[in-house]
């Protein structure tokens, strides 16, 4: 009697702190898992463009809802919102999967409406205030679109060489380098100079290498003629390709954000391909039109003689200085709007570098024209990627400009909106081609969720029943740990940014349950062995967990290495499976070893307490 009481007291003191720590960790993970009980809903956000406030007879909320109902887009509920520059209406359809079709219908009927599909959380306000959200669903569960884009790095390098060639011609003219001429070759371009023009050649070469640091110059002399060939160095080519891929990824992510898609996955795939997953996207055509666009904008000075010839948008040609005043990469912001005559325009805001270039140029050229050149890549009849550039605007500089000005005479409001979106997100320095496109409907995604969860529940139910029947008391401990493991895993996946649940991820959840049970089976069999040796229950539990830990640790480490490799080299669903598996290993060790050990010891202490009381 006295021995048991003295044993109980130090045990409780020893495990009190660990019990509290485990309880707090499990409680935090359980709270972070709660938002998954409240699925998000897709709403239509309808607002009036700020430039359209002067339009009379703007339809009311009731007329908009009536329009949707008449076109079989049955409205479930609607709310009014407010913005600083316009009123807005939020509409939830009875069938949210029709939101994209309703969006197109509203834009067609009311062209001055800004209609977006937004996701609203339905979880309690206190969870939202904590910043907790449900697990982000992947493409195969939420529906959406998959794009695989090929980035033409060869074309990007050729464009860089062409730009260097054009600027070299301007350098020769500006420096008045007589006896020096430039011409293209297969690798890039080259300078030819007579012996008498040696000093001029050195000066031109130095300026070219200063402007284009990725190029390397190779000098060769034959008789009285000296030739300097310019091409990409091996290191310069590699660095340029990395910069182009990085810039392309950044630009595409910016365009996706402009589309209002917050759960997209954009990552590099191989040497020159980019994989884009857009879960929840209901309008693939809109996403394809914006993401696949390769438009860029540059501003040039007119050149009366010489220079580079460009086509005018309305026909004819014009000569421009080949050196760009500034390009689209210096544009901070862009918005479509209308001028005082109601014609569409794009309002631009430049960064400091672009603003300084514009300020210096406009100050020197007040009263002179400046051209805006719009460029885009497309495939011709032969399947070759071709760059088309045309002048969309030529305007006289009426005053000293700085960081803000407008591009007028746009063809249509839609053209102005698209150009503004592309400029906000950034222009692409290399042509991109969509080589793979796959669309998964929301209904198929919902079916995948239902089937996946059914498989998870079936596997978990059979496992719980087996453990309860086979191991009885210890089996109940394992079942509690198993439920806590699943809760902790869901909470951890909800808590970590960038974690996306896919259909293979659900398979990872099922596998995690199996591994967690395997952990308990190893431990319980060791406990049985210790009990057969005649050890007391508490000692058998202590030795069972201690002896099994090394085996469990080794097995989980080898599986973790596999998960890390899959995550490193895999894409899409494979990466989703690897993430779920890796996180599941962490939670299964936590609950299967530490939590279940604490529960087993707590049960033993409870039993010894009752036995001692009876004694």
C-alpha positions as CSV (number, residue, x, y, z in Angstrom):
1,X,0.0,0.0,0.0
2,X,2.7,2.5,1.0
3,X,5.0,1.4,-1.8
4,X,2.3,2.0,-4.4
5,X,1.6,5.5,-3.1
6,X,5.2,6.4,-3.1
7,X,5.5,5.2,-6.7
8,X,2.5,7.1,-7.9
9,X,3.6,10.5,-6.6
10,X,7.0,10.7,-8.4
11,X,5.4,9.4,-11.6
12,X,2.8,12.1,-11.6
13,X,5.4,14.7,-10.9
14,X,7.6,13.4,-13.7
15,X,5.0,13.4,-16.4
16,X,2.9,16.4,-15.4
17,X,4.9,18.9,-17.5
18,X,5.0,16.5,-20.6
19,X,1.2,15.9,-20.2
20,X,0.6,19.7,-20.2
21,X,2.8,20.2,-23.3
22,X,1.2,17.4,-25.2
23,X,-2.3,18.7,-24.3
24,X,-1.5,22.2,-25.5
25,X,0.0,21.0,-28.8
26,X,-3.0,18.8,-29.5
27,X,-5.4,21.6,-28.6
28,X,-3.7,24.0,-30.9
29,X,-3.7,21.5,-33.8
30,X,-7.3,20.6,-33.1
31,X,-8.3,24.3,-33.3
32,X,-6.4,24.8,-36.5
33,X,-8.3,21.8,-38.0
34,X,-11.7,23.3,-37.1
35,X,-12.1,25.5,-40.3
36,X,-12.2,22.3,-42.4
37,X,-15.7,21.7,-41.0
38,X,-16.8,24.9,-42.7
39,X,-16.3,24.6,-46.5
40,X,-15.7,27.8,-48.5
41,X,-18.2,29.2,-51.0
42,X,-17.7,31.0,-54.3
43,X,-19.5,34.3,-54.6
44,X,-19.9,36.7,-57.5
45,X,-18.6,40.2,-56.6
46,X,-20.3,42.7,-58.8
47,X,-19.1,46.3,-58.7
48,X,-19.3,49.4,-60.9
49,X,-16.0,50.6,-62.4
50,X,-14.9,53.8,-61.0
51,X,-14.7,55.4,-64.4
52,X,-18.4,54.5,-65.1
53,X,-19.9,56.4,-62.2
54,X,-21.3,59.1,-64.5
55,X,-23.4,56.5,-66.4
56,X,-27.0,57.1,-65.8
57,X,-29.6,54.4,-65.0
58,X,-27.3,52.1,-63.3
59,X,-29.3,48.9,-62.5
60,X,-30.3,48.2,-58.9
61,X,-29.5,45.1,-56.9
62,X,-33.0,43.7,-57.6
63,X,-32.6,44.1,-61.4
64,X,-29.3,42.3,-61.3
65,X,-30.7,39.4,-59.3
66,X,-33.8,39.3,-61.6
67,X,-31.4,39.2,-64.6
68,X,-29.5,36.2,-63.1
69,X,-32.7,34.3,-62.2
70,X,-34.2,34.9,-65.7
71,X,-31.1,33.3,-67.2
72,X,-31.3,30.2,-65.0
73,X,-28.6,31.4,-62.6
74,X,-30.7,31.0,-59.5
75,X,-29.6,33.3,-56.7
76,X,-29.4,31.7,-53.3
77,X,-28.6,34.9,-51.4
78,X,-27.1,38.4,-52.0
79,X,-25.6,41.1,-49.9
80,X,-24.6,44.7,-50.4
81,X,-21.1,45.9,-49.8
82,X,-19.3,49.2,-50.2
83,X,-16.0,50.4,-51.6
84,X,-14.3,53.8,-51.6
85,X,-15.2,54.4,-55.3
86,X,-18.1,52.2,-56.1
87,X,-21.0,50.2,-54.7
88,X,-20.8,46.4,-54.9
89,X,-23.1,43.4,-54.7
90,X,-22.2,39.9,-53.5
91,X,-24.2,37.1,-55.0
92,X,-24.2,33.4,-54.0
93,X,-25.8,31.1,-56.6
94,X,-27.7,28.0,-55.7
95,X,-25.3,26.1,-58.0
96,X,-21.8,27.8,-57.4
97,X,-20.3,25.9,-60.4
98,X,-22.3,28.1,-62.7
99,X,-20.5,31.2,-61.4
100,X,-18.2,31.5,-64.5
101,X,-21.2,31.3,-66.9
102,X,-23.0,33.9,-64.8
103,X,-19.9,36.1,-64.8
104,X,-19.8,36.1,-68.7
105,X,-23.5,36.8,-68.9
106,X,-23.2,39.8,-66.6
107,X,-20.2,41.2,-68.5
108,X,-22.0,40.9,-71.8
109,X,-25.2,42.6,-70.5
110,X,-23.4,45.2,-68.4
111,X,-20.0,46.0,-70.0
112,X,-19.2,48.6,-67.3
113,X,-19.6,46.0,-64.5
114,X,-16.4,44.6,-62.9
115,X,-17.5,41.0,-62.1
116,X,-15.1,38.7,-60.1
117,X,-15.5,35.3,-58.5
118,X,-14.3,35.5,-54.9
119,X,-14.1,32.8,-52.2
120,X,-15.8,33.6,-48.9
121,X,-15.0,31.7,-45.7
122,X,-18.0,30.3,-43.8
123,X,-16.1,29.5,-40.5
124,X,-17.0,31.4,-37.3
125,X,-15.6,34.9,-37.0
126,X,-13.3,34.1,-34.1
127,X,-11.5,31.5,-36.3
128,X,-11.1,34.0,-39.1
129,X,-9.8,36.5,-36.7
130,X,-7.1,34.0,-35.7
131,X,-6.2,33.7,-39.4
132,X,-7.1,30.1,-39.6
133,X,-8.3,28.6,-42.9
134,X,-9.2,25.2,-44.2
135,X,-6.7,23.0,-46.1
136,X,-6.1,24.3,-49.6
137,X,-7.4,21.8,-52.1
138,X,-5.5,20.7,-55.1
139,X,-6.6,20.7,-58.7
140,X,-8.0,17.1,-58.7
141,X,-10.2,17.9,-55.6
142,X,-11.3,21.5,-56.2
143,X,-11.5,21.3,-60.0
144,X,-9.7,23.9,-62.1
145,X,-7.1,24.1,-64.9
146,X,-3.6,22.8,-65.4
147,X,-1.2,24.6,-67.8
148,X,2.3,23.5,-68.7
149,X,4.2,26.3,-70.5
150,X,7.4,26.1,-72.6
151,X,9.7,29.1,-72.3
152,X,11.6,29.7,-75.5
153,X,15.0,30.5,-74.1
154,X,16.7,30.4,-77.6
155,X,14.3,33.0,-78.8
156,X,14.9,35.2,-75.8
157,X,18.7,35.1,-76.4
158,X,18.2,36.0,-80.0
159,X,16.0,38.9,-79.0
160,X,18.8,40.1,-76.7
161,X,21.4,39.8,-79.5
162,X,19.1,41.7,-81.9
163,X,18.7,44.5,-79.4
164,X,22.5,44.6,-79.0
165,X,22.9,44.7,-82.8
166,X,20.5,47.6,-83.2
167,X,22.1,49.5,-80.3
168,X,25.5,48.9,-81.7
169,X,24.5,50.7,-84.9
170,X,23.3,53.7,-82.9
171,X,26.6,53.7,-81.0
172,X,28.6,53.7,-84.2
173,X,26.5,56.7,-85.5
174,X,26.7,58.6,-82.2
175,X,30.5,58.0,-81.9
176,X,31.0,58.9,-85.6
177,X,33.2,55.8,-85.8
178,X,34.2,56.0,-89.4
179,X,35.6,52.8,-90.9
180,X,33.6,50.7,-88.4
181,X,30.6,48.7,-89.5
182,X,28.4,46.0,-87.9
183,X,26.7,43.0,-89.4
184,X,24.9,39.9,-88.1
185,X,26.3,36.4,-88.1
186,X,25.0,33.0,-87.0
187,X,26.2,33.3,-83.3
188,X,25.2,37.0,-82.9
189,X,26.9,40.0,-84.7
190,X,30.3,41.3,-85.4
191,X,32.2,44.5,-85.9
192,X,34.5,45.1,-88.9
193,X,37.0,47.9,-88.9
194,X,39.9,49.0,-91.0
195,X,43.4,49.4,-89.5
196,X,42.9,53.2,-89.5
197,X,39.8,52.8,-87.3
198,X,41.4,50.9,-84.6
199,X,40.8,53.5,-81.9
200,X,37.1,53.8,-82.9
201,X,36.7,50.1,-82.8
202,X,38.0,49.9,-79.3
203,X,35.6,52.6,-78.1
204,X,32.6,50.9,-79.7
205,X,33.5,47.5,-78.4
206,X,33.9,48.9,-74.8
207,X,30.4,50.5,-74.9
208,X,28.8,47.3,-76.3
209,X,30.3,45.1,-73.5
210,X,29.3,47.7,-70.9
211,X,25.7,47.7,-72.0
212,X,25.5,43.9,-72.5
213,X,27.6,42.2,-69.8
214,X,26.5,38.7,-70.8
215,X,28.2,39.0,-74.1
216,X,31.8,38.1,-74.9
217,X,34.0,39.6,-77.6
218,X,36.3,37.5,-79.9
219,X,38.9,39.5,-81.8
220,X,40.4,38.3,-85.1
221,X,42.7,40.2,-87.6
222,X,43.1,39.3,-91.2
223,X,45.3,41.7,-93.2
224,X,44.1,45.2,-92.8
225,X,40.7,44.2,-91.5
226,X,40.0,43.6,-87.8
227,X,36.8,41.6,-86.8
228,X,35.3,41.5,-83.3
229,X,32.5,38.9,-82.9
230,X,30.0,39.2,-80.1
231,X,28.1,36.2,-78.7
232,X,26.9,34.8,-75.4
233,X,29.6,33.3,-73.2
234,X,28.8,29.9,-71.7
235,X,28.4,31.4,-68.3
236,X,26.6,34.4,-69.6
237,X,24.1,32.2,-71.5
238,X,23.5,30.1,-68.3
239,X,23.0,33.2,-66.2
240,X,20.7,34.8,-68.8
241,X,18.5,31.7,-69.0
242,X,18.2,31.6,-65.2
243,X,17.2,35.3,-65.1
244,X,14.7,34.8,-67.9
245,X,13.1,31.8,-66.1
246,X,13.0,33.7,-62.8
247,X,11.5,36.8,-64.4
248,X,8.9,34.6,-66.2
249,X,7.9,32.9,-63.0
250,X,7.5,36.2,-61.2
251,X,5.5,37.7,-64.1
252,X,3.2,34.7,-64.3
253,X,2.6,34.7,-60.6
254,X,1.7,38.4,-60.8
255,X,-0.8,37.7,-63.6
256,X,-2.4,35.0,-61.6
257,X,-2.8,37.3,-58.6
258,X,-4.4,39.9,-60.9
259,X,-6.9,37.3,-61.9
260,X,-7.8,36.9,-58.2
261,X,-6.6,33.3,-57.9
262,X,-5.0,32.9,-54.4
263,X,-4.4,29.2,-54.3
264,X,-2.5,28.7,-57.5
265,X,0.7,26.6,-57.8
266,X,3.4,28.0,-60.1
267,X,6.7,26.2,-60.3
268,X,9.5,25.4,-62.6
269,X,9.4,22.0,-64.3
270,X,12.6,20.9,-65.9
271,X,15.0,23.2,-67.7
272,X,12.6,25.5,-69.6
273,X,9.0,24.6,-68.6
274,X,6.7,26.1,-66.0
275,X,3.8,24.2,-64.4
276,X,0.7,26.2,-63.4
277,X,-2.2,24.7,-61.4
278,X,-5.2,26.9,-60.9
279,X,-7.6,25.1,-58.4
280,X,-11.1,26.4,-58.4
281,X,-10.9,28.3,-61.7
282,X,-14.2,28.1,-63.5
283,X,-13.3,30.1,-66.6
284,X,-10.3,28.4,-68.3
285,X,-10.6,30.6,-71.4
286,X,-10.1,33.8,-69.4
287,X,-7.1,32.3,-67.5
288,X,-5.5,31.0,-70.8
289,X,-6.0,34.4,-72.5
290,X,-4.1,36.3,-69.7
291,X,-1.5,33.7,-68.7
292,X,-0.5,32.8,-72.2
293,X,-0.2,36.4,-73.4
294,X,3.3,37.5,-74.2
295,X,2.7,41.2,-74.6
296,X,5.2,43.8,-73.7
297,X,5.3,47.6,-73.9
298,X,8.3,49.9,-74.9
299,X,8.6,53.6,-75.4
300,X,10.8,55.0,-78.2
301,X,11.9,58.3,-79.7
302,X,11.0,59.0,-83.3
303,X,13.9,59.0,-85.8
304,X,13.6,61.0,-89.0
305,X,16.3,59.1,-90.8
306,X,17.8,55.7,-90.1
307,X,16.7,53.9,-87.0
308,X,14.5,50.8,-86.9
309,X,11.3,50.5,-88.9
310,X,8.0,49.6,-87.1
311,X,4.5,49.0,-88.3
312,X,1.8,51.4,-87.3
313,X,-1.4,49.8,-85.9
314,X,-3.6,51.6,-88.4
315,X,-1.3,50.9,-91.3
316,X,2.0,52.3,-92.6
317,X,5.4,52.4,-91.1
318,X,7.5,54.7,-88.9
319,X,11.2,54.9,-88.0
320,X,12.2,54.8,-84.3
321,X,15.4,55.1,-82.4
322,X,16.4,51.4,-81.5
323,X,17.3,52.4,-78.0
324,X,14.3,52.2,-75.6
325,X,13.5,55.2,-73.4
326,X,12.1,52.8,-70.9
327,X,10.2,49.5,-71.0
328,X,7.3,47.8,-69.3
329,X,9.5,46.5,-66.5
330,X,9.6,50.0,-65.0
331,X,5.8,50.2,-64.8
332,X,4.6,50.0,-61.2
333,X,0.9,50.3,-61.8
334,X,-1.6,50.5,-64.7
335,X,-5.4,51.1,-64.8
336,X,-7.8,51.3,-67.6
337,X,-10.1,54.3,-67.8
338,X,-11.7,56.9,-70.1
339,X,-10.7,60.4,-71.2
340,X,-12.9,63.4,-71.2
341,X,-14.4,62.3,-74.5
342,X,-15.2,58.8,-73.2
343,X,-12.5,57.1,-75.2
344,X,-10.6,54.2,-73.5
345,X,-7.1,54.8,-72.1
346,X,-4.5,53.3,-69.8
347,X,-3.1,55.3,-66.9
348,X,0.5,54.4,-66.1
349,X,2.6,54.9,-62.9
350,X,6.4,54.3,-63.2
351,X,9.0,53.3,-60.7
352,X,11.9,55.6,-59.8
353,X,14.2,54.5,-62.6
354,X,11.4,54.8,-65.2
355,X,10.2,58.1,-63.8
356,X,13.7,59.5,-64.0
357,X,14.2,58.3,-67.6
358,X,10.8,59.7,-68.6
359,X,11.4,63.0,-66.8
360,X,14.8,63.5,-68.5
361,X,13.5,62.6,-71.9
362,X,10.4,64.7,-71.8
363,X,12.2,67.7,-70.5
364,X,14.6,67.6,-73.5
365,X,11.8,66.8,-76.0
366,X,8.8,69.0,-75.2
367,X,6.7,69.4,-78.3
368,X,8.3,66.3,-79.9
369,X,6.6,63.0,-80.5
370,X,7.1,59.7,-78.5
371,X,5.9,56.3,-79.7
372,X,4.4,53.5,-77.7
373,X,5.3,50.1,-79.2
374,X,3.2,47.0,-78.3
375,X,4.9,43.6,-78.9
376,X,3.6,40.1,-78.7
377,X,4.7,36.6,-79.8
378,X,2.6,34.3,-81.9
379,X,2.9,31.2,-84.0
380,X,2.8,31.5,-87.8
381,X,1.5,29.0,-90.3
382,X,4.7,27.1,-90.1
383,X,4.5,26.8,-86.3
384,X,7.4,29.1,-85.8
385,X,7.3,31.6,-82.9
386,X,7.4,35.1,-84.4
387,X,7.5,38.5,-82.6
388,X,5.0,41.1,-83.9
389,X,5.6,44.7,-82.9
390,X,3.4,47.6,-83.8
391,X,3.1,51.3,-82.7
392,X,-0.2,51.7,-80.9
393,X,0.3,55.4,-80.0
394,X,2.3,58.4,-81.2
395,X,1.8,61.5,-79.2
396,X,3.5,64.8,-78.8
397,X,5.0,65.5,-75.4
398,X,3.0,68.6,-74.3
399,X,4.7,69.2,-71.0
400,X,7.4,67.9,-68.7
401,X,6.3,64.4,-67.6
402,X,7.4,62.4,-64.7
403,X,6.1,59.1,-63.2
404,X,2.5,59.3,-64.2
405,X,1.0,59.7,-67.7
406,X,-1.6,58.0,-70.0
407,X,-1.7,56.0,-73.2
408,X,-4.7,57.2,-75.2
409,X,-6.6,56.1,-78.4
410,X,-6.9,52.4,-77.3
411,X,-9.0,50.3,-79.6
412,X,-11.6,49.2,-77.1
413,X,-12.3,49.1,-73.3
414,X,-11.5,45.4,-73.2
415,X,-8.1,46.1,-75.0
416,X,-7.4,48.8,-72.4
417,X,-8.3,46.4,-69.5
418,X,-6.2,43.6,-70.8
419,X,-3.2,45.9,-71.5
420,X,-3.5,47.4,-68.0
421,X,-3.6,43.9,-66.4
422,X,-0.6,42.7,-68.3
423,X,1.4,45.8,-67.4
424,X,0.5,45.5,-63.7
425,X,1.7,41.9,-63.7
426,X,4.8,42.6,-65.9
427,X,5.8,41.7,-69.4
428,X,7.5,38.6,-70.5
429,X,11.0,38.8,-71.9
430,X,10.7,35.4,-73.6
431,X,7.9,33.8,-75.6
432,X,5.8,31.2,-73.8
433,X,3.8,28.5,-75.4
434,X,1.1,26.4,-73.7
435,X,2.1,22.8,-74.5
436,X,-0.3,21.1,-72.1
437,X,-3.8,22.1,-70.9
438,X,-6.1,20.0,-68.7
439,X,-9.4,21.1,-67.2
440,X,-11.1,19.3,-64.3
441,X,-14.7,20.2,-63.6
442,X,-15.9,21.1,-60.1
443,X,-18.3,18.2,-60.1
444,X,-15.4,15.7,-60.8
445,X,-13.4,17.3,-58.0
446,X,-16.4,16.9,-55.6
447,X,-16.7,13.3,-56.6
448,X,-13.0,12.7,-55.9
449,X,-13.4,14.2,-52.5
450,X,-16.4,12.0,-51.7
451,X,-14.6,8.8,-52.9
452,X,-11.4,9.7,-51.2
453,X,-13.0,10.5,-47.8
454,X,-15.1,7.3,-48.1
455,X,-11.9,5.3,-48.6
456,X,-10.3,7.1,-45.6
457,X,-13.2,6.4,-43.3
458,X,-13.5,2.8,-44.4
459,X,-9.8,2.1,-43.7
460,X,-9.9,3.9,-40.4
461,X,-13.1,2.1,-39.3
462,X,-11.6,-1.3,-40.0
463,X,-8.4,-0.4,-38.3
464,X,-10.2,0.9,-35.1
465,X,-12.3,-2.2,-34.9
466,X,-9.2,-4.5,-35.3
467,X,-7.2,-2.7,-32.7
468,X,-10.1,-2.7,-30.1
469,X,-10.8,-6.4,-30.6
470,X,-7.2,-7.7,-30.7
471,X,-5.5,-5.5,-28.0
472,X,-8.5,-4.6,-25.9
473,X,-7.4,-2.0,-23.3
474,X,-4.2,-1.1,-25.2
475,X,-6.2,-1.2,-28.4
476,X,-8.5,1.6,-27.1
477,X,-5.4,3.6,-26.2
478,X,-4.2,3.1,-29.8
479,X,-7.6,4.1,-31.2
480,X,-7.6,7.4,-29.2
481,X,-4.0,8.1,-30.4
482,X,-5.1,7.3,-34.0
483,X,-8.0,9.8,-33.9
484,X,-5.7,12.4,-32.4
485,X,-3.1,11.6,-35.1
486,X,-5.6,12.3,-37.9
487,X,-6.8,15.5,-36.2
488,X,-3.2,16.7,-35.6
489,X,-2.3,16.0,-39.3
490,X,-5.3,17.9,-40.6
491,X,-4.5,20.8,-38.2
492,X,-0.9,20.8,-39.3
493,X,-1.7,20.8,-43.0
494,X,-4.2,23.7,-42.4
495,X,-1.6,25.6,-40.4
496,X,1.4,25.4,-42.8
497,X,1.4,27.8,-45.8
498,X,1.9,26.2,-49.2
499,X,0.5,22.8,-48.2
500,X,-2.1,21.6,-50.7
501,X,-4.3,18.5,-50.3
502,X,-4.6,16.4,-53.5
503,X,-6.2,13.0,-54.3
504,X,-2.9,11.2,-53.8
505,X,-2.6,13.3,-50.6
506,X,-5.7,11.5,-49.3
507,X,-3.9,8.3,-50.1
508,X,-1.1,9.6,-48.0
509,X,-3.6,10.1,-45.1
510,X,-4.7,6.5,-45.4
511,X,-1.1,5.4,-45.5
512,X,-0.4,7.5,-42.4
513,X,-3.1,5.7,-40.5
514,X,-1.5,2.4,-41.5
515,X,1.9,3.5,-40.3
516,X,0.5,4.9,-37.1
517,X,-1.1,1.6,-36.3
518,X,2.1,-0.2,-37.2
519,X,3.9,1.9,-34.6
520,X,1.4,0.8,-31.9
521,X,1.5,-2.8,-33.0
522,X,5.3,-2.9,-32.6
523,X,5.0,-1.3,-29.2
524,X,2.2,-3.5,-27.9
525,X,3.9,-6.7,-29.0
526,X,7.0,-5.6,-27.1
527,X,4.8,-4.9,-24.0
528,X,3.4,-8.4,-24.3
529,X,6.9,-9.9,-24.4
530,X,7.8,-8.0,-21.3
531,X,4.7,-9.2,-19.5
532,X,5.5,-12.8,-20.4
533,X,8.9,-12.2,-18.7
534,X,7.0,-11.5,-15.5
535,X,7.5,-7.7,-15.4
536,X,4.9,-5.5,-13.7
537,X,2.5,-3.6,-16.0
538,X,4.2,-0.2,-15.5
539,X,7.7,-1.7,-16.1
540,X,6.4,-3.6,-19.2
541,X,5.0,-0.4,-20.6
542,X,8.2,1.5,-20.0
543,X,10.4,-1.2,-21.5
544,X,8.0,-1.8,-24.4
545,X,8.1,1.8,-25.6
546,X,11.8,2.2,-24.9
547,X,12.8,-1.0,-26.9
548,X,10.5,-0.3,-29.8
549,X,11.5,3.3,-30.3
550,X,14.7,2.5,-32.2
551,X,12.9,0.3,-34.7
552,X,10.1,2.9,-35.1
553,X,12.6,5.7,-35.5
554,X,14.6,3.8,-38.2
555,X,11.5,2.9,-40.2
556,X,10.2,6.4,-40.1
557,X,13.5,8.0,-41.1
558,X,13.8,5.8,-44.2
559,X,10.3,6.6,-45.2
560,X,10.9,10.3,-44.6
561,X,13.9,10.2,-46.9
562,X,11.7,8.8,-49.6
563,X,9.1,11.5,-49.0
564,X,11.8,14.3,-49.3
565,X,13.0,12.8,-52.6
566,X,9.5,12.7,-54.0
567,X,8.9,16.3,-52.9
568,X,12.1,17.5,-54.4
569,X,11.7,16.0,-57.9
570,X,7.9,15.5,-58.1
571,X,5.3,17.7,-59.5
572,X,1.6,18.3,-58.8
573,X,-0.1,15.2,-57.2
574,X,3.2,13.5,-56.5
575,X,4.4,16.5,-54.5
576,X,1.0,16.5,-52.7
577,X,1.4,12.9,-51.7
578,X,5.0,13.5,-50.5
579,X,3.9,16.5,-48.3
580,X,1.0,14.5,-46.7
581,X,3.3,11.5,-46.1
582,X,6.1,13.6,-44.5
583,X,3.7,15.5,-42.2
584,X,1.9,12.2,-41.4
585,X,5.2,10.6,-40.3
586,X,5.8,13.5,-37.8
587,X,2.3,13.3,-36.3
588,X,2.2,9.5,-36.2
589,X,5.5,9.4,-34.2
590,X,4.2,12.2,-31.9
591,X,0.8,10.5,-31.2
592,X,1.8,6.9,-31.6
593,X,4.9,7.0,-29.3
594,X,4.6,10.0,-27.0
595,X,0.9,10.6,-26.7
596,X,0.0,6.9,-26.6
597,X,2.7,6.3,-24.0
598,X,1.3,9.0,-21.8
599,X,-2.2,7.6,-22.2
600,X,-1.0,4.1,-21.4
601,X,0.8,5.3,-18.2
602,X,-2.2,7.3,-17.2
603,X,-4.4,4.2,-17.6
604,X,-1.9,2.2,-15.5
605,X,-1.8,4.8,-12.8
606,X,-5.6,4.9,-12.7
607,X,-5.8,1.2,-12.3
608,X,-3.1,1.1,-9.6
609,X,-5.0,3.9,-7.8
610,X,-8.2,1.9,-7.7
611,X,-6.3,-1.3,-6.6
612,X,-4.5,0.7,-3.9
613,X,-7.8,2.1,-2.7
614,X,-9.4,-1.3,-2.5
615,X,-6.3,-2.6,-0.6
